[in-house]
Amino acid sequence: MGEPAYVTVAGKYARRIRSGDLGPGSQLPSYAELAQQNGVSDIVVRKAIELLQGQGLVRSVRRRGIFVTHRPMLVACRPNDNYRGRKRPSATSRMRVSRFSVSRGNSRLRKI
């Protein structure tokens, strides 16, 4: 089973933003146009845009549209980092992500 459609759509636009194809301040097509171009529903497009907003790549302006941010949160990698004799971390260990859950009525985070 492949990745969800909204992840595929978000990935497509994230690559275009990071490559500079969609520059800062560029407006993305409307939800309906994005849905038609990608052959998905409006709900899938809405979730994809939420994912891009969470990554800091786009921002929504009410009654105007979705725009590429001027300062996308891109990760800079310095190839000559000094690890002072320590072993350089592998790519997978640097990208480890934990999932957290918040249960209703409980303000404490629980790692899942």
MDAnalysis code that builds the backbone (N, CA, C; Angstrom):
import MDAnalysis as mda
import numpy as np

u = mda.Universe.empty(336, n_residues=112, atom_resindex=np.repeat(np.arange(112), 3), trajectory=True)
u.add_TopologyAttr("name", ["N", "CA", "C"] * 112)
u.add_TopologyAttr("resid", np.arange(1, 113))
u.add_TopologyAttr("resname", ["MET", "GLY", "GLU", "PRO", "ALA", "TYR", "VAL", "THR", "VAL", "ALA", "GLY", "LYS", "TYR", "ALA", "ARG", "ARG", "ILE", "ARG", "SER", "GLY", "ASP", "LEU", "GLY", "PRO", "GLY", "SER", "GLN", "LEU", "PRO", "SER", "TYR", "ALA", "GLU", "LEU", "ALA", "GLN", "GLN", "ASN", "GLY", "VAL", "SER", "ASP", "ILE", "VAL", "VAL", "ARG", "LYS", "ALA", "ILE", "GLU", "LEU", "LEU", "GLN", "GLY", "GLN", "GLY", "LEU", "VAL", "ARG", "SER", "VAL", "ARG", "ARG", "ARG", "GLY", "ILE", "PHE", "VAL", "THR", "HIS", "ARG", "PRO", "MET", "LEU", "VAL", "ALA", "CYS", "ARG", "PRO", "ASN", "ASP", "ASN", "TYR", "ARG", "GLY", "ARG", "LYS", "ARG", "PRO", "SER", "ALA", "THR", "SER", "ARG", "MET", "ARG", "VAL", "SER", "ARG", "PHE", "SER", "VAL", "SER", "ARG", "GLY", "ASN", "SER", "ARG", "LEU", "ARG", "LYS", "ILE"])
u.atoms.positions = np.array([
    [0.851, -1.185, 0.000],
    [0.000, 0.000, 0.000],
    [0.893, 1.244, 0.000],
    [0.632, 2.181, -0.888],
    [1.432, 3.388, -1.015],
    [1.061, 4.432, 0.018],
    [1.693, 5.577, -0.124],
    [1.414, 6.670, 0.811],
    [0.072, 7.313, 0.479],
    [-0.531, 7.995, 1.456],
    [-1.816, 8.652, 1.212],
    [-1.696, 9.706, 0.108],
    [-2.807, 9.957, -0.575],
    [-2.822, 10.896, -1.698],
    [-2.415, 12.302, -1.264],
    [-2.821, 12.727, -0.059],
    [-2.488, 14.087, 0.371],
    [-0.986, 14.249, 0.584],
    [-0.311, 13.179, 0.997],
    [1.141, 13.224, 1.169],
    [1.820, 13.346, -0.194],
    [1.306, 12.630, -1.189],
    [1.845, 12.701, -2.545],
    [1.698, 14.107, -3.120],
    [0.513, 14.698, -2.960],
    [0.260, 16.046, -3.479],
    [1.138, 17.057, -2.745],
    [1.210, 16.953, -1.425],
    [2.043, 17.881, -0.645],
    [3.512, 17.735, -1.040],
    [3.968, 16.515, -1.239],
    [5.351, 16.278, -1.633],
    [5.682, 16.902, -2.973],
    [4.743, 16.820, -3.892],
    [4.930, 17.402, -5.228],
    [5.162, 18.905, -5.122],
    [4.319, 19.578, -4.344],
    [4.448, 21.028, -4.209],
    [5.628, 21.415, -3.323],
    [5.950, 20.613, -2.324],
    [7.125, 20.887, -1.481],
    [8.390, 20.851, -2.334],
    [8.491, 19.861, -3.233],
    [9.660, 19.787, -4.120],
    [9.740, 21.004, -5.033],
    [8.605, 21.435, -5.561],
    [8.592, 22.613, -6.441],
    [8.993, 23.881, -5.692],
    [8.569, 23.990, -4.429],
    [8.919, 25.163, -3.620],
    [10.409, 25.139, -3.288],
    [10.896, 24.000, -2.841],
    [12.302, 23.903, -2.446],
    [13.260, 24.049, -3.622],
    [12.825, 23.653, -4.806],
    [13.679, 23.778, -5.994],
    [13.680, 25.200, -6.543],
    [12.745, 26.031, -6.098],
    [12.660, 27.397, -6.575],
    [11.700, 27.572, -7.733],
    [11.082, 26.473, -8.176],
    [10.101, 26.545, -9.258],
    [8.925, 27.430, -8.847],
    [8.525, 27.331, -7.591],
    [7.508, 28.221, -7.021],
    [8.235, 29.127, -6.034],
    [8.461, 30.354, -6.427],
    [9.232, 31.279, -5.605],
    [8.423, 31.891, -4.475],
    [9.106, 32.570, -3.549],
    [8.428, 33.235, -2.440],
    [7.375, 34.214, -2.942],
    [6.197, 34.162, -2.351],
    [5.101, 35.040, -2.730],
    [4.248, 34.500, -3.860],
    [4.672, 33.404, -4.487],
    [3.871, 32.806, -5.568],
    [2.562, 32.263, -5.010],
    [1.512, 32.432, -5.770],
    [0.216, 31.926, -5.355],
    [-0.015, 30.540, -5.942],
    [-0.459, 29.628, -5.097],
    [-0.823, 28.299, -5.572],
    [-2.203, 28.373, -6.215],
    [-2.509, 27.439, -7.099],
    [-3.856, 27.406, -7.675],
    [-4.910, 27.191, -6.584],
    [-6.163, 27.436, -6.929],
    [-7.264, 27.248, -5.978],
    [-7.405, 25.772, -5.619],
    [-8.158, 25.494, -4.562],
    [-8.401, 24.112, -4.149],
    [-8.990, 23.293, -5.294],
    [-9.973, 23.871, -5.981],
    [-10.631, 23.150, -7.080],
    [-9.643, 22.862, -8.211],
    [-8.793, 23.837, -8.541],
    [-7.810, 23.634, -9.601],
    [-6.772, 22.584, -9.200],
    [-6.312, 22.650, -7.940],
    [-5.346, 21.650, -7.454],
    [-5.954, 20.254, -7.486],
    [-7.228, 20.159, -7.097],
    [-7.905, 18.860, -7.096],
    [-8.010, 18.315, -8.516],
    [-8.369, 19.168, -9.451],
    [-8.510, 18.739, -10.840],
    [-7.149, 18.353, -11.436],
    [-6.123, 19.145, -11.194],
    [-4.782, 18.865, -11.733],
    [-4.220, 17.547, -11.229],
    [-4.545, 17.216, -9.960],
    [-3.973, 16.023, -9.346],
    [-4.925, 14.837, -9.315],
    [-6.141, 15.016, -9.787],
    [-7.117, 13.934, -9.829],
    [-7.541, 13.442, -8.460],
    [-7.694, 14.389, -7.514],
    [-8.088, 14.045, -6.142],
    [-9.252, 14.928, -5.711],
    [-9.786, 14.665, -4.531],
    [-10.900, 15.464, -4.020],
    [-10.385, 16.726, -3.323],
    [-11.319, 17.647, -3.057],
    [-10.978, 18.884, -2.353],
    [-10.455, 18.593, -0.947],
    [-10.975, 17.560, -0.321],
    [-10.545, 17.210, 1.037],
    [-9.079, 16.794, 1.035],
    [-8.667, 16.044, 0.023],
    [-7.269, 15.625, -0.098],
    [-6.380, 16.859, -0.268],
    [-6.822, 17.807, -1.093],
    [-6.062, 19.042, -1.309],
    [-5.977, 19.824, -0.010],
    [-7.070, 19.900, 0.728],
    [-7.076, 20.632, 1.999],
    [-6.059, 20.035, 2.979],
    [-6.009, 18.706, 3.067],
    [-5.042, 18.056, 3.957],
    [-3.611, 18.278, 3.473],
    [-3.399, 18.294, 2.157],
    [-2.063, 18.539, 1.608],
    [-1.596, 19.953, 1.953],
    [-2.500, 20.920, 1.825],
    [-2.158, 22.308, 2.150],
    [-1.855, 22.437, 3.637],
    [-2.627, 21.757, 4.492],
    [-2.361, 21.779, 5.931],
    [-0.968, 21.222, 6.228],
    [-0.588, 20.180, 5.518],
    [0.739, 19.591, 5.698],
    [1.826, 20.581, 5.277],
    [1.628, 21.262, 4.159],
    [2.600, 22.265, 3.702],
    [2.679, 23.448, 4.668],
    [1.537, 23.829, 5.236],
    [1.534, 24.915, 6.219],
    [2.288, 24.489, 7.475],
    [2.094, 23.262, 7.882],
    [2.805, 22.744, 9.052],
    [4.315, 22.718, 8.852],
    [4.743, 22.570, 7.606],
    [6.173, 22.578, 7.289],
    [6.693, 23.993, 7.079],
    [5.798, 24.977, 7.116],
    [6.204, 26.365, 6.952],
    [6.501, 26.757, 5.519],
    [6.005, 25.989, 4.557],
    [6.281, 26.278, 3.151],
    [5.261, 27.212, 2.521],
    [4.033, 27.173, 3.017],
    [2.980, 28.039, 2.470],
    [2.210, 28.674, 3.614],
    [1.499, 29.742, 3.257],
    [0.613, 30.394, 4.227],
    [-0.700, 30.701, 3.536],
    [-1.748, 30.709, 4.309],
    [-3.076, 30.958, 3.780],
    [-3.486, 32.383, 4.119],
    [-3.972, 33.100, 3.129],
    [-4.487, 34.449, 3.338],
    [-5.973, 34.396, 3.023],
    [-6.773, 34.659, 4.022],
    [-8.220, 34.534, 3.867],
    [-8.731, 35.376, 2.706],
    [-9.553, 34.758, 1.887],
    [-10.197, 35.359, 0.720],
    [-9.210, 35.766, -0.366],
    [-7.954, 35.351, -0.227],
    [-6.943, 35.665, -1.252],
    [-6.390, 34.384, -1.871],
    [-6.001, 33.428, -1.006],
    [-5.462, 32.180, -1.518],
    [-4.305, 31.654, -0.683],
    [-3.593, 30.728, -1.260],
    [-2.452, 30.091, -0.606],
    [-1.186, 30.607, -1.282],
    [-0.227, 31.075, -0.484],
    [0.992, 31.666, -1.013],
    [2.224, 30.974, -0.433],
    [3.275, 30.912, -1.244],
    [4.550, 30.378, -0.785],
    [5.143, 31.398, 0.184],
    [5.629, 30.927, 1.323],
    [6.197, 31.837, 2.313],
    [7.499, 32.443, 1.807],
    [7.839, 33.590, 2.346],
    [9.066, 34.276, 1.945],
    [10.300, 33.628, 2.559],
    [10.141, 32.993, 3.677],
    [11.260, 32.319, 4.331],
    [10.847, 30.902, 4.687],
    [10.828, 30.013, 3.709],
    [10.454, 28.635, 4.035],
    [11.439, 28.034, 5.018],
    [10.929, 27.230, 5.933],
    [11.777, 26.589, 6.934],
    [12.509, 25.431, 6.273],
    [13.673, 25.719, 5.744],
    [14.479, 24.701, 5.106],
    [15.615, 24.323, 6.038],
    [15.984, 23.093, 6.021],
    [17.057, 22.612, 6.879],
    [18.380, 22.794, 6.159],
    [19.302, 23.512, 6.794],
    [20.626, 23.698, 6.209],
    [21.552, 22.614, 6.747],
    [22.361, 22.091, 5.894],
    [23.286, 21.032, 6.275],
    [24.701, 21.514, 6.005],
    [25.523, 21.537, 7.037],
    [26.916, 21.931, 6.869],
    [27.755, 20.666, 6.780],
    [28.424, 20.444, 5.668],
    [29.165, 19.194, 5.486],
    [30.373, 19.055, 6.402],
    [30.913, 20.150, 6.925],
    [32.125, 20.078, 7.737],
    [31.856, 20.298, 9.218],
    [30.711, 19.822, 9.698],
    [30.418, 19.938, 11.123],
    [31.513, 19.250, 11.929],
    [31.897, 19.867, 13.021],
    [32.932, 19.294, 13.873],
    [32.259, 18.484, 14.981],
    [32.454, 17.186, 14.945],
    [31.848, 16.318, 15.950],
    [32.818, 15.976, 17.068],
    [33.982, 16.629, 17.120],
    [34.970, 16.492, 18.192],
    [35.260, 15.035, 18.537],
    [35.622, 14.285, 17.524],
    [36.016, 12.904, 17.759],
    [34.863, 11.926, 17.856],
    [33.638, 12.442, 17.918],
    [32.483, 11.542, 17.969],
    [32.145, 11.080, 16.570],
    [31.513, 9.948, 16.495],
    [31.076, 9.416, 15.208],
    [29.946, 10.285, 14.666],
    [30.039, 10.631, 13.417],
    [28.996, 11.439, 12.775],
    [27.698, 10.632, 12.732],
    [26.563, 11.230, 13.138],
    [25.299, 10.476, 13.132],
    [24.870, 10.115, 11.723],
    [24.224, 8.967, 11.621],
    [23.731, 8.534, 10.309],
    [22.506, 9.355, 9.933],
    [22.148, 9.328, 8.664],
    [20.996, 10.092, 8.176],
    [19.717, 9.642, 8.867],
    [19.585, 8.342, 9.111],
    [18.347, 7.861, 9.728],
    [18.255, 8.281, 11.187],
    [19.376, 8.340, 11.893],
    [19.308, 8.739, 13.301],
    [19.027, 10.233, 13.427],
    [19.466, 11.041, 12.466],
    [19.186, 12.480, 12.510],
    [17.735, 12.768, 12.190],
    [17.069, 11.858, 11.503],
    [15.704, 12.111, 11.060],
    [14.677, 11.371, 11.911],
    [15.057, 10.908, 13.084],
    [14.136, 10.171, 13.934],
    [13.024, 11.096, 14.420],
    [11.802, 10.659, 14.297],
    [10.636, 11.440, 14.693],
    [9.816, 10.626, 15.670],
    [9.415, 11.248, 16.743],
    [8.556, 10.569, 17.714],
    [7.128, 11.032, 17.509],
    [6.202, 10.131, 17.712],
    [4.788, 10.477, 17.636],
    [4.258, 10.601, 19.051],
    [3.459, 11.612, 19.278],
    [2.902, 11.833, 20.589],
    [1.386, 11.856, 20.500],
    [0.767, 11.500, 21.589],
    [-0.679, 11.469, 21.641],
    [-1.135, 12.267, 22.862],
    [-2.202, 13.021, 22.712],
    [-2.790, 13.733, 23.835],
    [-4.197, 13.201, 23.992],
    [-4.468, 12.602, 25.150],
    [-5.809, 12.083, 25.361],
    [-6.701, 13.175, 25.945],
    [-7.963, 13.077, 25.660],
    [-8.920, 14.090, 26.097],
    [-8.949, 14.181, 27.619],
    [-8.860, 15.395, 28.118],
    [-8.897, 15.619, 29.552],
    [-7.552, 15.386, 30.233],
    [-6.562, 15.004, 29.457],
    [-5.240, 14.758, 30.018],
    [-4.264, 15.673, 29.302],
    [-3.662, 16.580, 30.043],
    [-2.783, 17.551, 29.407],
    [-1.360, 17.041, 29.215],
    [-1.071, 15.832, 29.670],
    [0.269, 15.287, 29.541],
    [0.432, 14.586, 28.204],
    [1.594, 14.745, 27.603],
    [1.897, 14.055, 26.344],
    [2.344, 12.648, 26.662],
    [1.949, 11.730, 25.831],
    [2.317, 10.326, 25.996],
    [2.951, 9.864, 24.711],
    [4.187, 9.353, 24.790],
    [4.876, 8.875, 23.595],
    [4.273, 7.550, 23.176],
    [3.954, 7.431, 21.861],
    [3.378, 6.177, 21.348],
    [4.302, 5.547, 20.341],
])
